[in-house]
Each structure stands twice: as C-alpha cells, then as structure tokens.
Amino acid sequence: MLGRSDRMNADNRPAIEARWLELTRDQLPTEAPSRRWPVRADHCFQRIFLDNACSGVWYDHIPGRPAYAHASTPLLCEAIRLADAVLAGEADLHALNRRSLAWRRQRTSPQ
C-alpha cells in the first residue's frame, strides 16, 4: 500500500511541509487514543519520526528550529513515510518511540 508520502512530489516543499503538519498536528493525535499509542502530543510524534528518520536525536542532525522547516527534503520525506506507515498499521509506533527515547538517554548519559 502506498502512503501519501510515496506519491508526493519531492520538488514541492510547501506540500511536503503541509503533509507533515497535517500528520503530526491532526491525524496522529486524533488516532492516538483509539490506537492506545504511547504519545498524544504533536511534538512527541514529531520527535519520534524525526529521530527515526535521522537514526539519532534529530537536533544533532537538523541545524535549526522548527525542525521540519530546516530538515532536508529527503529526511522530512522519510519522517513522513514512517508516520504514514504507522497510520497504515505497517510500522510500530511503540518500537519507534522506544528507539527514539534510547537515543536520547544515550545522548544525555555521562560518558
């Protein structure tokens, strides 16, 4: 099944950002209670998908804030792909969240 991110034109940055905001501010938070997801807030969904798209804590990879506006187009498209996969039941939000939190614990642990 193709998610909307698979059909997005990578040259249309405004549409990509609009899809990101639609997913993280509306669709995912709306679905969260019925799916018993571990997060409900938009910034938590953004953290999870951006961290996983970066394979680490996103603020080590994205130079500015807000992150979605400063992320490379391929990175933001990967974050959207992950979000679409979660909505479609093809990816496990619990696992993605655990991975994100583990990267953050590693980053803040004393060496």
C-alpha positions as CSV (number, residue, x, y, z in Angstrom):
1,M,0.0,0.0,0.0
2,L,1.4,3.4,-1.0
3,G,1.2,6.1,1.6
4,R,0.6,9.7,0.6
5,S,4.3,10.4,1.1
6,D,5.1,7.9,-1.6
7,R,3.1,9.9,-4.1
8,M,4.4,13.3,-3.0
9,N,6.5,15.4,-5.4
10,A,9.9,15.9,-3.7
11,D,10.2,19.3,-5.5
12,N,7.1,20.7,-3.8
13,R,8.4,21.6,-0.4
14,P,5.3,23.5,0.7
15,A,3.2,20.4,0.1
16,I,5.7,18.2,2.0
17,E,5.6,20.5,5.0
18,A,1.8,20.8,4.9
19,R,1.6,17.0,4.9
20,W,4.0,16.8,7.9
21,L,1.9,19.3,9.8
22,E,-1.4,17.5,8.9
23,L,0.0,14.2,10.1
24,T,1.7,15.4,13.3
25,R,-0.8,18.1,14.4
26,D,-4.1,16.5,13.3
27,Q,-4.2,12.9,12.1
28,L,-1.8,11.2,14.5
29,P,-3.1,12.9,17.7
30,T,-6.7,12.2,16.6
31,E,-5.9,8.5,16.2
32,A,-3.8,8.2,19.3
33,P,-6.5,7.4,22.0
34,S,-8.3,4.7,20.0
35,R,-5.0,3.0,19.0
36,R,-3.6,3.2,22.5
37,W,-0.4,4.9,21.3
38,P,2.2,5.9,24.0
39,V,2.1,9.6,22.9
40,R,-0.7,12.1,22.1
41,A,1.0,15.5,21.6
42,D,2.2,16.7,18.2
43,H,5.7,17.4,19.3
44,C,6.1,13.8,20.6
45,F,5.1,12.5,17.2
46,Q,7.5,14.9,15.6
47,R,10.3,13.7,17.9
48,I,9.7,10.1,17.2
49,F,9.6,10.3,13.4
50,L,12.4,12.8,13.0
51,D,14.7,10.9,15.4
52,N,14.0,7.7,13.4
53,A,14.5,9.4,10.1
54,C,17.8,10.7,11.4
55,S,18.8,7.4,13.1
56,G,19.5,9.5,16.2
57,V,18.4,12.6,18.1
58,W,17.1,15.0,15.4
59,Y,18.7,18.1,16.9
60,D,22.1,16.5,16.3
61,H,21.3,16.4,12.5
62,I,19.0,19.3,11.8
63,P,20.5,22.8,12.2
64,G,17.5,24.9,13.0
65,R,14.1,25.3,14.5
66,P,11.4,24.4,13.7
67,A,13.0,21.2,12.7
68,Y,10.6,20.4,9.8
69,A,11.4,23.7,8.2
70,H,15.2,23.1,8.4
71,A,15.3,19.3,7.7
72,S,16.4,18.3,4.2
73,T,13.7,17.3,1.9
74,P,14.7,13.6,1.8
75,L,14.9,13.5,5.6
76,L,11.5,15.1,6.0
77,C,10.0,12.7,3.4
78,E,11.4,9.7,5.3
79,A,9.8,11.0,8.5
80,I,6.5,11.4,6.7
81,R,6.9,7.8,5.3
82,L,7.3,6.5,8.8
83,A,4.3,8.4,10.0
84,D,2.2,7.1,7.1
85,A,3.4,3.6,7.8
86,V,2.3,3.9,11.4
87,L,-1.2,5.2,10.3
88,A,-1.5,2.3,7.9
89,G,-0.6,-0.2,10.6
90,E,2.7,-1.1,8.8
91,A,5.1,0.3,11.5
92,D,5.0,0.0,15.2
93,L,4.9,3.4,17.0
94,H,5.7,1.8,20.3
95,A,9.0,0.4,18.9
96,L,9.9,3.7,17.1
97,N,9.2,5.6,20.4
98,R,11.4,3.2,22.4
99,R,14.2,3.7,19.9
100,S,13.9,7.5,20.0
101,L,14.0,7.5,23.8
102,A,17.0,5.2,23.9
103,W,19.0,7.6,21.6
104,R,18.1,10.4,23.9
105,R,19.1,8.5,27.0
106,Q,22.5,7.7,25.3
107,R,23.0,11.3,24.4
108,T,22.5,12.6,28.0
109,S,24.3,9.7,29.8
110,P,27.6,10.6,31.4
111,Q,30.4,9.0,29.5
